[in-house]
């Protein structure tokens, strides 16, 4: 039970490719989608003074200062900064500090006072979900007082939940057809930038989940090695986008080639890239499917339905559908959630992005329903 209404509700998926966030003012306003780049650097106070971080959208020009004096620059701004990637932080610490910066960016966008309240659901890949208590406690501790872009905030989390990747897809499927969900064996499959996660449900009951570091990041590393791509940091940051888009637009390979060779050598480099991508796709897909088969074993024959999401899953859409067809599984891409995203946002959203954020949107919907039940009849906190 919570004793007042939150100023803001939000769901955060601190993904490797970018953080994906749905948020809104609880008392009024539209649902908003915020995206923050993956860059994360530790800098010194002198670096901060030298660059005078200011201007631009808060999520693209973000830095936080913690209790302990550490200063981290995140997102697009970090691309132009001198600094170092912190080596001593665990994945849950990266996720907690990203969440802190996101909350600061929303506070500035929404013009909130220095003290405000939130209801938050955060998503973690299944492997990182094992550290959910450490993530929860670290984030809660730092919300009590932190600086975002030079302004001090004191944030009270009225509700702070941590859920595994895939929870939004599963719970939305349950809510849409509870009887069907409770009488079927359903597998939720999330394949993203860094991780792949499997969440099985038998007759509506969640089973032990599984996770592995096997996402688009590993495919890109293989392509880089096979194609001998020696890229600077800025071009390396574009590579994931270009490789993904090259599936539908081969001209993206020309752009990649021009990053590393002269104009006269572009055609030869494109051929090398095509071979590297084909071989890397085959190897990645073999590794992914072998992991699924070895992890799930005979359970694959017992599932009735699979719900698939994530950018990497979309990249291998045909291959994944063919794989699950071997086991006579009904395949869902959570199109109902994607349709709801299109209706909820005031600005158009790319269909690929809608697929990537559908899990987070599912959790956001659930959070809104929970806050409504817990705060019925209350007034907004101040």
C-alpha positions, 0 to 999 in steps of 0.5 A: 500500500502507498500513502499518496499519489506519485508525481510520475510513473515510469518503466525503465528498460536499461538496455545495452543498445539504449535505455527505453523508458515509458513515463507520464505525469500521474495526475495528467498528461500523455504517455511519453517515450524517452530513449537514452544512448548507451554511453557511460563515462566517469569524468572528473570535475575539471572535465565538467567545468571545461565543457560546461554541460548545458543545453539540448534535450536532458537525456542527450546531455545527461550527467549525474553526481552521486553522494560519493562525489563520482560524476558520470556522463551518459548518452549522447553527450558522453560521445564528445567527452574525455573520460573513462568507462568505469571498470569496477562497476557491476552490471546492476550498478550501471543499470541503477545509475542509468535509471538515476539519470533517466529520472533526472532527465524526466524531472527536468523535462516535466519541470518538477520541483527538487522534491518529488515522488515516483512509482517505478518498474525496472526491467533487467535481463534474466541473468542480471535479475538475480541481482535485483535486490542489490539494484533496488537498494542502490537505486533507492539509496541514491534517489535520496539525493543526487545532482542531475545537470547541476540541480539537486533532486530528492526523490521518494519512490512510493513504489519501486519494482524490479521485474525480469525481461519478458514480464511485460509480454507475459502479464499482458498475455495473461490479462488479455486472455486469463483462461487461455493463459492458465491452461496453456504452456507458454514460452516468452523469448526475449533476444536483445542487444546483449542478452537472450532470456527465456521465461517459461510458464506452465498452466499459468505458473512461472517456471525457472527462467534462463539467460545467456549473454548472446545478443546482437552485440556478439553477432557484431563482434563476429562480423567485425572480426571476419570483415577486418573492420578497424573502426573508431569509436564514433563509427563503431557506434553506428555499426549496429544500426547499419548492419540491422538496416542492411537486411532491408537496404543493402546500401547500408553496406556501402556506408560501412565500407566507406568507414574503412577503405577508399572509394576505389576499394568499396565494392571489394569491401562490400563483398567481404562484408556480405560474406562476413555477415552471412557466415556470422549470422549462421554461426550466431543462429546455430549458437542461439538455437543450440542453447535453446534446445539444450536449455529447454530440452524436451520441454520444447515439445510441451509448449503450446505458444511462444511470445517473441520480442527484442530487436535481435529476435526481429532480425532473425524473425524468419529463422525463429519462426521456422525453428519453433514451427518444428515443435508446432508452437503458435508464434506471437510477436505481441502485436496487440501491445505494439498496436497499443503503443502506436495509439498511446503515443502522440508522435509516430513510432517506427515499427521496429522500435515498437517491437523493441519497447513492447515488453517495457510498455506491457510493464508500464500498463501493469504499473499504471493499473497497480497504482490506480488500485493503490491510490484510488481516491487520493490526491497527488503528492506534493 
